[in-house]
Amino acid sequence: MSWRRRSQRDETSTFLAGMIMGLIISAPVAAWLSPRSGSETRSEIRQRGVIIRRKTGQAVRRPIEQIQEQISQLQAKAGQIKGESVEDALREGRSIAARALGQETDSQL
């Protein structure tokens, strides 16, 4: 058992050491081979961030505008229904339910 644990610890430490060495070697090489200076790169990143922010805002605004349009359409339809109040609608619903229940009891006889 201890041999396996020691082997796993050795593998883990070897992996971590390799990863650290890779970072140490690759960071300067990447900076040296970079096609632009740091300020140019930061400027480009900022510009891309602005573009992404603008596109995200547009993507969020579209559904909100569609929802607002649907709400206004529903309000217009609700305004077309004249003379009918909530109480009238409830009375009508109750009478329909009573008729349906009456038909059920008649058919059960």
Secondary structure as UniProt FT lines:
FT   HELIX           2..33
FT   HELIX           38..80
FT   HELIX           86..108
//
